[in-house]
Amino acid sequence: RAAGPGGGGDPRRVNPLRPVDLVVDHSVVVDVAGTADALRRNMEIEFQRNRERFEFLKWAQANFDNLRVLPPGSGIVHQVHCESLARVIMLEDGVAFPDACIGTDSHTPMVNGLGVVGWGVGGIEAEAVMLGQPISMVLPEVVGLELVGELRPGVTATDLVLTVAELLRGHGVVGKFVEVFGPGAETLAVTDRMTVANMAPEYGATVVFFPTDEKTLAYLRLTGRSDSVVGLVEEYSRANELFGAQATAKVHYSSVARLDLADVVPCMAGPKRPQDRVPLSELQESFRACLTREAGLRGYGLAAE
């Protein structure tokens, strides 16, 4: 602002041109633990320790347009994004269009599970977007992830994510967009879709997108979005063939990976990479083999004795 006005212009004209949400995420410092008031006391200490920073952010929110600051204690940034900030369909100056975002965290794609295209970038790229500059990128390949069947009882979203990581790493999706479709995708809860999308960096993908459907609308209602917001999302998505199965009915993907959800079993990742999946039924044997296997991604090179 000091440099912008030049010859005595109004410094208040210098603002982000795109809406910006700054979530002050949870602190990694735990000063108090094991007591009923630990959360409250840690929050008090955090505010004392970072008072100058928080005062600056409060000033910025009051003095810049298009900037909203969410204080500590609101939740983890991606949780806040999905539960509160994401609009799915935007409405500005009477024009409706799909929500999209870029974030300064690699797990920004978690919001893909809600039907919003978004991914993580570096700080310089984010600053450029705030000032109205486009992001330049090579048009990516789009890989379809076809899901069929349903998860068996007792199988968790974590088991699904590790299975998808193994599948997509083998398929090759680095730098690509992944779109999830098929009858199996429709059976997944939105929270499970978000879990799958959240792990996009582990797959190497830029985004892992789930189209909007009835479960998306139910999630929006559950998280307190107004009837007008939910109505706009449904009306726009249906009118533009972005809703449910119709969104992918005519799509020709660069390639397709397929997964039967009924084949997913309880599993763990390891010993060192998320795509190295180990079914729980093989965990004991795998663990013992890793100890003495040659040191590397799947071994520790320990002596047998």
N, C-alpha and C positions, 0 to 999 in steps of 0.2 A: 504493500500500500504506500510505503514511503516513496518508492520509485515510480509507481503508476501514474499519479496525477500530473507529474511534471510541472507544468506552468500554473499551479494553483487550482487544479480541478478538485472535485469532491472525492476524497478517498473512499467513501462508502460505496462508490460505484465498482470497486474491485471486490468481486465475490466469486465463489465457485459457480460455474455455469450449469453444472449438473447437481442434482440433490446428493448430499453427502451425509452418511450416518457414521459417526465415530463411536464405537462401543469400547468403553474402558473395561477390558476383560478382567477376569479374576486374577488376583495377585498370586504369584508362585511362592510367596513367603508365608509360612505358617509359624506365628509366634506363640500361639496358644492352642493346645489340643487336649482332648480328653475331659473337657468340662462342658456343662450344659450351655454356658454362655460363650463358648469358643468363637462361634461365628460373629457374634456382636463385637467381641473384644478385638478380633482380628480386623474387622472392618474399621473400628475406631483407630487402631494403630496404623492401618493403611492410609486413612485420611490424614492423620498427623504426619506420617512420613512423607507423603506426596502432596502436601497441602499446596505448595507453590505450583506444581504441575496442574492440579485440579482447578485452582483459581484461574490459571491461564486458559484452560479449556472452557471454563464457565464464561470468561470474558469473550472468547472467540465465538461461542454460541450466541451470545447476546449482540455481537457486533457484525457478524457475517450472515448474509442471506444464504439459504440452501444448505445450512450446516446444522445438524442435530447431534447433540452429545448425549449418550446414555451412560449414566454414572456407574461406578463399581457397585457390585451387588445385584445387578440386573440379570446376570447369568453369563454363560459362555457365549461368545460372539455369534457362533453359527446357530445356537439354540435361539437366541434373541432374533436373529435374522429370520429364521423360519417361523417362529411363533408370533412375531409382531411386525417386523419391518417389511417383509416381502409382500408385494401386492398382486403378483401373478399377472394381472392386467392393469396397466397404467391408464390414467385419464388426465390429460393436460390440455387446457384450452379447448375443451369439447372434443378432443381427438383421443380415441382409445387405441392402445397398442400393447404388445406383450412386454412384460417386465423383463429386464435384463440387468446384470450388474457385474462389476469387477471388484474384487476385494484384495486386500494385502495379506491374505493368508492362503496357504496352498489348499486348505480344505473348504474354501468357499463353495466348491461344487455341491456341498451338502444340500443347498437350496434347489439343485436340479431335481431332487426328489419331490419337490412341490410344483414342478412344471415351470421353473424359472431358469433360463440360461445364465450361467455365471461361472467365473473361474478366477483363480488367484493370479496376481501380477506383482511386479516390483513396485517400489515406492515412486520411482520416476514416472513410470507408465500411469500410475494412479493419479499423480499430480497433473499430468498432461490431460487426462480425461476430465478431471475437475475443471480445467480451464477450457473445455470444449473441443479438445483435439481427439481425433479418432485413433483407435488402436490399429496398427498395420499388422497383418498376419497373412500367411499363405493359406489359401482356401483349404481347409482340412478334409481329409477323407472322413466319411461317416460310416462307422461300423454298427450294424444292427446286432443287439443282443436279444435273441428270441428266448423267452421263458415259457415253458409249458408245465403242466402239472401243478401240484401244490406241495408246500413244505409239510413234512410229517410231524405229528405231535412230538414235542420235546426238542425239535430242531430250532435253533435261534437265528436271529439276523446275523450274528457274528459267524456262525457256521456258514451261512449263505455268502457272506462277504469274502471269507477265506476261499471258498470254492470258486467264486467269481474271479478273485485275484489270480488264482492258479490258471483258470480258463483264459482270461484276457491276456495275461502275461505270455501264455503259450501262443495265443492267436496273434498278438502284436498290435497294440493300440497306442503306442507312444506318439504323442502329439496329435492324436486323432479325437474326434467327437464320437461318443458312443450313445446310441439311442436304444432304450429298452422297450420291447414290444412283446406281444403275444398274450395268450390267455393266462399264463402264469403270472405275468406282471400285474394283471388286474386283480389277482388274489392277494397281493402284498399290501399290508398296511402302509400308510404314508410314512410312518416313522421307520419302517423297515426299508422303504425306498430311499429315504434320506441316509440311512446307514450305508447302503450300497453306494450311493452317490458320493458320500463323504470320503470314501476310500479311493476316489479317482486318482490321486497322486501315486498311490501304491500300485495301481494298474498301469500307470504311465499315461493315462488318458487326460485330455483337457477337460472334458465334461462327460457326465453319465446322466443323460436326460430321460426323465419319465414324463410322458404326456399327462395333461390334466384329465381327470375323470371324476366320477361321483365320489370316490374316496377323497380326492383332493378337496372337493367342496365341503365334505363332512369335516375334514381337518380344519378348514378355514373357519367353519362355524364353531368347532370345538375350541379354537384358540381366540375366540371373541371378535372375529371380523363381523362387520355389520351385514345386514341382509342386502343392502345396496351393493356392497363390495362383492359378496358372493354371487349376487345376481348378475353383475357385470362380467365376472369371470366366466360364468356359465354361458351367458348369452353371446359374448364375443367369441369364446372358444368353439361353441357349436356353429356359429355363423361362418367362421373361417376354417372349419374342418380341422380344428386343433384339439378336439375333444375325444378322449378314449380311443377305441379301435380305429375310428375314422381318420385319426391323425397319422396313422402309419399304413393305412390300407393300400396306398398307391406309391409308397416309397421304394425306390430302388437303391439299396445300400451298396457301398463300395465292397463290403464283404459282410458275412453274417456268422456269428458264433451262437451256438445253441446249448441250452441247459435245461434238463428236466429237473424241476425243483424236488421231485420225489426221490432223486438220487443223492440229494444233499444229506450228509450225515454229521453228527457231532464231531468237531475236529479242533485242532489247535494249529498255530503257525509256528514254524521253527525248523531248526533252532535259531536262525538269524534273519530270515527274510519272510515277509507276509505271504508271498506266493508259494513258499515251501510248506504245503499243507500236510498235516499228519492227522489221520482219523484217530479218534480216541481209542479205538480197538487195537491200534498198532502203536500206541504211544510208548508203552514200556519197551518194546523191542527197538523202536526208533531211537529212544533216548539213550539206551545202552550202546547202540551202534554208533551214535554221534560222538560219544565220549572218546572212542578209540580210532574213529575214522580220521584220515589225514586232515590236518588243520586246513580249514577253508570255509566256504559258505555253509557246508553241511557237516562239518566235523571240527573237533577240538584237539586232535592229535595227542591225547593222553595215553600213557602207558597202560597196558592191560591190567597190570597188578595194582 
